């Protein structure tokens, strides 16, 4: 167990900054205490008394990557069911009780994890812990087919609102299916398919809960304005009696793979302009090249002076927008460049220009100024992440799960400080030199705009 | 951190939260004690885990220290200290925005703001962007109905260089002709792309149907015609007329001291010349005679975008607190009636909400949702039912929950420097006393069932609604007609946004 520290963030930063040059300013440490209950629940405490609010954030170590074939979208559908009441919480009261004490809450599901948070006035922490414990320990006795059917409809509407009825909204689903092999946990997105949502059964709900929703498969972070000893008492009282799952859930296997040759896809959509998506298989979160690829993304499309924005949007004015990013999870990752051509311009022309700019970086490297812009912007973002207890709770949970320790924010940033120009040049040549998945989303009836192997 | 792989959330980030946020500050000072959901005596010997715990009294809020100054040229300075992190937000807010756009030049205020960071007497657009990224700062300018704001977010370690850049952008914009043409093209293309998004079409159609020729009936970002017609001289004239110290406030939030801020402001803005700033016009607002339904055809749409409502209230209304409570009950929170009915009971949508756009003049009241196409008529029945029911007396426990949610909810809105700035910018814009938060809890507490009923009856009129439905007309129109909700008008997207350009 790590001793508690009462050095305030302010004092710490004052210390770090005294007499130092502006850019020597570093990312402050996030102080925490970590406990593990006998039933395996990991508990991370972070005190910050600057605002009288507190956050409880529970991460279950299960995401859409754990789903079975034919049940895509299930982890997220299940997440919705966690708000519909448990043994001692009548349906509808979870949210009613929280709002009545001035709290907000939500849940999110990613490929890797499912997270639930409450943000409350500091006096209301025990209510959140009690509610979270009741649904961790006692969800199934009150689970019904009606609850499942209702949230199935809600989730289908979520899919329509966020993907199907949104321009370009189905693009990444198509890309993931082509990029990751069928046996890969990232072959499908967390929202899942309509057919699989329809197929989900009450038996699936029960099996999923018994497998994954156990204290030894979860991390609870409490961050903000609370009394440490009281919090430990409440956590022990409410969560301590929940039995562990003696069988550790089977983790998905991640096949090693590479794409043998460029894959060209086209998708018609109700859009005014076509859009080009180029996607490369890259590396997982915290791989040694993960941060390098982030910097490459900044150099390509991070701001007005970035290579692609400046050439395509600013100088030539042939593109409406450009985006580039490294997207990485616990198990794998990809690098993506997205370009929307201006009216009258073609995706094929965009593809050629993007290829030229990647080639320049692979051949000639990047400048010190480009690295500095990326590093300094990212340093500021790290500082911003520490401004709210909600974000801090999220960071602590994420580091505990993905890096194996909550004490990782400084090391996370240090990854970017270590990136050299030679690194960026190397990843541009290596990762972006490999075969890729090329999807052109085109207006209905305009399949001839598709980028195909015939061009560059 | 790398960008995470995408995740899905239970509640849409841009749904309820946005509608609630536009309705103003929700802050707590010395709140009353709050009963726990169910009160259980807590015997020391045995703890009943089947009952929710009893809670202690809620905390008092510690609002930021407010310091106000004024420079001789009329520039007001408001400093809010927050020393938790070495961060500062600096906002120059000009009290003029889209409502002053001349006829035919809609989108002017928005374009002027966008052009501020596109070149100054000393720096090109690329140099401004390069410096901002190098310093790790965020520098943006934007415009709304009655204000235009230049916003800087910076680590305090960079404050000197950041303020030099900030003041250059604010005081010496050059509006280079080539950059104006580039930005104009981006905006014209973005306007064309609006045709792709049903919710955006619905917003445009609703504003136009409710407000007609009043400025609130026009789009802030302009139309393809108006944006094309704005000249560099128009932009310069707008800037020179409205961007004046006696029409502006400098709001500084974060790890700073008021004396230091004043010294810096004198250096940077002391020579900024006063000007005669015209008052924004007060145009008449139309009064609807009955309910109208505007169906905008979006063939193949999987959902129908619902926008229902009418003209609400200005920000300075004396009904501010009852309106917030009433809206929280109706559609301003997750457990609100609209969301509870349309999402959590019927499953027709991912979320339903309502909100008041509180502006200088009376802005819109809007109830909204994205509804699965097949349930369009059923959803309309439920919307109308809730808009009628809110005019009855609300039960005491429902009222109490909403008041506590508003009183106690989100003191987090004053947690970060950016959050504090967003709380205070509207107070400054609408001339509301800066100690607004000091009495807010008591004023929420004073709202009665009769107050809620009175404002519901005044501002939610189910017999004079404007209803905009953007969806697959051939599928949804018969069901809507069968309900006979009022006059039905059918439109194509081109009627709302103009004809698409020929490629």
Interface residues (C-beta under 8 A of the other chain):
Chain A: X9 X10 X13 X17 X22 X23 X25 X50 X51 X52 X53 X76 X79 X80 X83 X87 X88 X92 X93 X95 X96 X97 X99 X100 X101 X102 X103 X104 X106 X107 X108 X109 X110 X111 X112 X119 X121 X122 X123 X124 X126 X127 X130 X131 X149 X150 X151 X152 X153 X154 X156 X157 X158 X160 X161 X162 X164 X165 X166 X167 X172 X186 X189 X190 X191 X225 X234 X237 X238 X241 X270 X271 X272 X273 X285 X290 X291 X293 X294 X302 X303 X304 X305 X310 X313 X314 X317 X320 X325 X326 X327 X328 X329 X333 X342 X343 X344 X369 X372 X373 X374 X376 X377 X378 X379 X380 X382 X383 X384 X385 X386 X387 X388 X389 X390 X395 X398 X412
Chain B: X1 X2 X3 X4 X5 X6 X7 X8 X9 X10 X11 X12 X28 X34 X36 X37 X47 X49 X50 X51 X52 X53 X55 X56 X57 X58 X59 X60 X61 X62 X83 X84 X85 X86 X87 X125 X126 X129 X130 X132 X133 X134 X135 X136 X137 X138 X153 X154 X155 X157 X158 X182 X185 X186 X189 X190 X192 X193 X195 X196 X197 X198 X300 X301 X302 X303 X333 X334 X335 X340 X343 X344 X345 X347 X348 X349 X350 X370 X371 X372 X400 X401 X404 X405 X407 X408 X409 X410 X411 X412 X414 X415 X416 X417 X418 X419 X500 X501 X503
